[in-house]
Structure formats: structure tokens, C-alpha cells
Amino acid sequence: MFEHQEDVQETLKRLRREQILEAAGRVFAEKGYHSAKMRDVASAAGVSNGTVYNYFASKEELLQALLHRLNETEQRSAQFSGEGGRSLPELMEKLLAHRFGFLGEHAEIFRAVLPVLLSMPSLREDYQREVLAPSFEMADGWLEGMMEAGVLKRADPSMVGRLLAAQALGLLMIRLLGDESTCERWEDFPALVTQVFCDGLRDVEQEESRDE
């Protein structure tokens, strides 16, 4: 009984935390990070100022948590685990379609928080250590496995992972700058990036040897 109550309480805490982060994203996108106040976030979330501070000690801590959310840090491991029976292009396009969809949905939040991330050395260092490094480590392991299996030709997985991430981030920046073609054809990019990536790194010799 007590364990059930604890589970319910943890679920409620997690949902309240997500509620506050969702509100913070809206407020930062509307007002800008520096102009936004914690009380603005509380009002947007429909909670008291004290409740926000129960979850986040400062606005910078709230921003750090929001950056984790925008990176989908908690879901990253499951995303790289793949799905049995899918080919590499199918899996790659599925991953990219999800990520591009998420980036497009939250584009205005990125517009508000990216300048802050780039201009605050301490925040940038924390982001590199706690968000980027673990994400790239997972990507590197996944790519290494693809290369070991002969699905991708041998290359430095750390460089390949960063090159792939740059496609999404670079296109997001072009979209935020207002390029009409990028905005209009945003949903078409996952398939194109998949095609370029898989055709360029496909291990043709391994495929031919398996077919013989």
C-alpha cells in the first residue's frame, strides 16, 4: 500500500515538473530568457512561486533542465536501442523524423535559449558535460555497432555522429533565420539526410560479399 502511494507521489511530482518545464518553454519563447521571471513561469504553469522553487532553485537551474528536455536526454538511450527487423535507412529516417518534428515544434524555444547557452560559459560547460557528451557517447556506440556489423563502412564514429547531429542543428539555424524553403520543406529533410548519410557510408563491399 505504502509503495503504491510512493509511486503515485513520484508520478505526480514528475508530472508537475514537466508542467513547469512546459510553461518555462512558453514563457522564455514569448519574453526571452533574460526578461522572464520565475513568477511568470509560475503563472503560466498555474502554480505558486514557491512550488516552482521547490523544483528549481533558480532560473538558471530551470534553464538547464529545459535544455535537457529539448535534447530529449531521458529518451536518448531508448531511441538508440533501435527496433528489430528495421533496416538502417528505415531506422535512421524514423529517428530523424522524430527529431526534426521535435525541433520544429519547439523552434521558438530554441530561438530564445540558444543565445543564452552560447553566451554563458558556465552553462555551456555544464551542457557539454551533462548533455552533449553522454548523447554523443551513446551515438558513438550505436554507430560503432553498425560498422562492426558491416552495415556502415569503417569511419571514426565520433566524427560521424557529430556530422549527423550538425545536419539537424544546422538546418534548425537556417530555419530560425527565416529561410522560406527550409521552413516549407522541413518535413522532407529526414528522408533526404537519411539518403545522403546511408548512401555515403554504406559498406557496398560487405553487402556484395553477403549476397554472394
C-alpha distance (Angstrom), angle and dihedral (degrees) to the residues before:
residue distance angle dihedral
M1 . . .
F2 3.79 . .
E3 3.80 90.9 .
H4 3.81 89.5 53.3
Q5 3.81 90.5 50.9
E6 3.81 90.5 50.3
D7 3.82 90.5 50.4
V8 3.78 90.9 51.2
Q9 3.79 91.4 48.4
E10 3.81 91.9 49.8
T11 3.79 90.3 49.4
L12 3.80 91.5 50.4
K13 3.82 90.8 48.3
R14 3.80 91.3 50.2
L15 3.81 91.8 48.7
R16 3.82 91.9 48.1
R17 3.79 90.4 49.5
E18 3.80 90.4 51.3
Q19 3.80 89.5 47.5
I20 3.81 90.6 55.6
L21 3.82 93.2 45.8
E22 3.80 91.2 49.5
A23 3.80 89.5 51.7
A24 3.80 91.9 46.5
G25 3.79 90.4 55.0
R26 3.80 91.3 52.9
V27 3.80 93.2 46.3
F28 3.81 95.1 46.7
A29 3.82 90.3 48.1
E30 3.81 91.4 50.2
K31 3.81 102.1 39.0
G32 3.80 103.7 19.3
Y33 3.79 122.6 -113.6
H34 3.81 97.9 -88.8
S35 3.81 94.7 47.6
A36 3.80 95.0 45.0
K37 3.80 119.3 95.0
M38 3.77 129.3 -154.5
R39 3.80 88.4 -116.5
D40 3.82 88.6 58.0
V41 3.79 89.0 55.9
A42 3.79 91.2 47.1
S43 3.80 91.3 50.9
A44 3.81 92.4 48.2
A45 3.81 90.5 48.9
G46 3.79 92.8 47.0
V47 3.82 93.4 -122.6
S48 3.79 136.2 110.1
N49 3.80 124.0 -90.8
G50 3.79 88.5 -112.7
T51 3.78 91.9 56.5
V52 3.80 91.1 55.3
Y53 3.81 90.7 50.7
N54 3.80 90.0 49.3
Y55 3.79 87.3 65.2
F56 3.80 102.1 30.5
A57 3.79 123.8 29.6
S58 3.80 94.5 -157.5
K59 3.78 143.5 4.5
E60 3.81 89.9 -103.0
E61 3.81 90.7 54.6
L62 3.80 88.5 49.5
L63 3.82 89.7 51.6
Q64 3.81 91.0 49.9
A65 3.79 90.4 53.5
L66 3.80 90.6 47.2
L67 3.82 90.4 52.5
H68 3.81 89.2 53.2
R69 3.80 88.2 51.3
L70 3.80 92.3 49.3
N71 3.80 89.1 51.5
E72 3.82 90.0 48.9
T73 3.80 86.5 -132.2
E74 3.80 95.5 168.5
Q75 3.82 91.9 51.5
R76 3.81 97.0 43.6
S77 3.79 97.4 92.1
A78 3.81 92.7 52.0
Q79 3.80 91.0 47.1
F80 3.79 92.1 55.4
S81 3.80 93.8 45.2
G82 3.80 88.7 78.3
E83 3.76 129.3 -157.5
G84 3.78 124.3 -84.9
G85 3.77 117.0 -110.4
R86 3.81 96.1 23.5
S87 3.79 120.0 120.9
L88 3.80 118.8 -128.5
P89 3.84 93.9 -103.0
E90 3.81 91.1 48.9
L91 3.78 92.7 48.9
M92 3.81 93.3 43.0
E93 3.79 93.5 50.4
K94 3.81 90.9 47.2
L95 3.82 91.2 52.5
L96 3.79 93.1 45.7
A97 3.80 93.9 44.8
H98 3.79 89.4 54.6
R99 3.80 93.3 46.3
F100 3.80 95.1 45.8
G101 3.78 89.8 47.5
F102 3.80 90.5 52.2
L103 3.82 92.8 46.6
G104 3.78 91.5 49.2
E105 3.79 93.0 48.2
H106 3.81 91.7 51.0
A107 3.82 98.9 34.5
E108 3.81 94.9 121.5
I109 3.80 91.6 51.9
F110 3.80 89.3 52.6
R111 3.79 88.7 50.4
A112 3.80 89.0 57.0
V113 3.81 100.7 42.5
L114 3.82 105.1 35.7
P115 3.84 94.4 71.6
V116 3.81 89.0 50.3
L117 3.79 92.0 49.4
L118 3.80 91.7 50.3
S119 3.80 94.7 46.1
M120 3.83 99.7 47.6
P121 3.84 111.8 71.9
S122 3.80 95.4 -165.6
L123 3.80 92.5 49.4
R124 3.79 90.9 45.3
E125 3.81 91.7 52.0
D126 3.81 91.6 48.8
Y127 3.80 90.4 48.7
Q128 3.79 92.0 50.7
R129 3.81 92.4 48.5
E130 3.79 101.0 39.1
V131 3.82 103.4 30.2
L132 3.79 114.5 18.5
A133 3.81 100.2 37.5
P134 3.85 96.3 51.0
S135 3.81 91.7 43.9
F136 3.79 92.9 50.7
E137 3.79 90.4 45.9
M138 3.81 90.2 57.5
A139 3.80 91.7 44.8
D140 3.81 91.3 48.8
G141 3.81 91.1 53.1
W142 3.79 92.3 48.5
L143 3.81 93.0 48.7
E144 3.80 91.4 45.8
G145 3.80 88.4 55.1
M146 3.81 91.0 51.0
M147 3.81 89.7 51.3
E148 3.79 93.6 46.8
A149 3.80 89.0 51.8
G150 3.79 90.8 52.2
V151 3.79 93.4 -116.8
L152 3.81 92.0 116.8
K153 3.78 126.2 32.9
R154 3.79 116.2 -108.9
A155 3.81 114.0 -82.6
D156 3.79 137.2 136.2
P157 3.84 102.3 -70.6
S158 3.80 92.5 -155.8
M159 3.81 90.6 57.9
V160 3.80 92.9 43.4
G161 3.81 92.0 50.9
R162 3.78 92.8 50.5
L163 3.79 91.7 45.9
L164 3.80 90.0 53.5
A165 3.82 92.2 47.6
A166 3.80 89.3 50.0
Q167 3.81 90.4 60.0
A168 3.79 91.5 61.6
L169 3.81 96.6 39.0
G170 3.80 93.5 44.1
L171 3.78 93.4 49.8
L172 3.81 89.8 46.7
M173 3.81 89.6 55.3
I174 3.82 91.1 49.7
R175 3.80 88.9 49.8
L176 3.81 91.9 49.6
L177 3.81 89.1 51.4
G178 3.80 87.1 60.6
D179 3.80 103.4 -107.6
E180 3.80 103.5 169.7
S181 3.81 96.8 -153.2
T182 3.81 91.9 52.5
C183 3.79 91.9 48.3
E184 3.80 94.2 46.3
R185 3.81 95.8 46.4
W186 3.79 98.7 35.3
E187 3.81 93.7 123.3
D188 3.81 91.3 53.6
F189 3.80 95.7 60.8
P190 3.84 99.5 78.2
A191 3.81 91.9 62.4
L192 3.81 92.7 45.3
V193 3.80 94.7 46.7
T194 3.82 88.9 47.7
Q195 3.80 91.3 51.6
V196 3.81 94.0 48.9
F197 3.79 93.1 43.6
C198 3.80 98.2 45.5
D199 3.81 95.9 41.2
G200 3.77 91.7 48.4
L201 3.81 96.0 48.2
R202 3.78 101.2 30.6
D203 3.80 111.3 125.8
V204 3.82 98.7 -129.7
E205 3.82 94.3 176.7
Q206 3.80 91.7 55.5
E207 3.79 90.8 48.1
E208 3.80 92.1 50.6
S209 3.80 92.3 48.3
R210 3.81 90.8 51.6
D211 3.81 90.8 49.9
E212 3.83 93.8 52.6
